[in-house]
Amino acid sequence: MLPDDHPLHKRFVKEKLQLFPHQLRRTWNRKTYTGTGQAPITVDSMTEMQKLIKQTKNSIGYIDQGEQDE
């Protein structure tokens, strides 16, 4: 995922997950602290997101519509 303060991350979380970024972060922190989950990998750019998704089997991510790739 992108950093919490990234504009695309904010938009994705609000529109698709119907949460605020701090709510999502709090959920991941709770899952990590209790040992019931592992926080997603944070990347710095959409280019890095695409590269990591291509390299990691069964991964998911999100990019801006203008950045579409195969």
Contacts in CASP RR format, 6 or more apart in sequence:
PFRMAT RR
TARGET T0000
AUTHOR 0000-0000-0000
METHOD contacts of the structure
MODEL  1
MLPDDHPLHKRFVKEKLQLFPHQLRRTWNRKTYTGTGQAPITVDSMTEMQ
KLIKQTKNSIGYIDQGEQDE
1 9 0 8 1.000
1 40 0 8 1.000
1 41 0 8 1.000
1 42 0 8 1.000
1 43 0 8 1.000
1 61 0 8 1.000
1 62 0 8 1.000
2 8 0 8 1.000
2 9 0 8 1.000
2 12 0 8 1.000
2 42 0 8 1.000
2 43 0 8 1.000
2 44 0 8 1.000
2 45 0 8 1.000
2 46 0 8 1.000
2 49 0 8 1.000
2 62 0 8 1.000
3 9 0 8 1.000
3 42 0 8 1.000
3 44 0 8 1.000
4 10 0 8 1.000
4 21 0 8 1.000
4 22 0 8 1.000
4 24 0 8 1.000
4 25 0 8 1.000
5 21 0 8 1.000
8 46 0 8 1.000
8 62 0 8 1.000
8 63 0 8 1.000
8 64 0 8 1.000
9 21 0 8 1.000
10 21 0 8 1.000
12 62 0 8 1.000
13 19 0 8 1.000
13 20 0 8 1.000
13 21 0 8 1.000
13 24 0 8 1.000
14 20 0 8 1.000
14 21 0 8 1.000
16 62 0 8 1.000
17 24 0 8 1.000
28 39 0 8 1.000
28 40 0 8 1.000
29 39 0 8 1.000
31 37 0 8 1.000
31 38 0 8 1.000
31 39 0 8 1.000
32 38 0 8 1.000
32 39 0 8 1.000
41 52 0 8 1.000
43 49 0 8 1.000
43 52 0 8 1.000
46 63 0 8 1.000
46 64 0 8 1.000
46 67 0 8 1.000
49 61 0 8 1.000
49 62 0 8 1.000
49 63 0 8 1.000
50 63 0 8 1.000
50 67 0 8 1.000
50 69 0 8 1.000
52 59 0 8 1.000
53 59 0 8 1.000
53 60 0 8 1.000
53 61 0 8 1.000
63 69 0 8 1.000
END
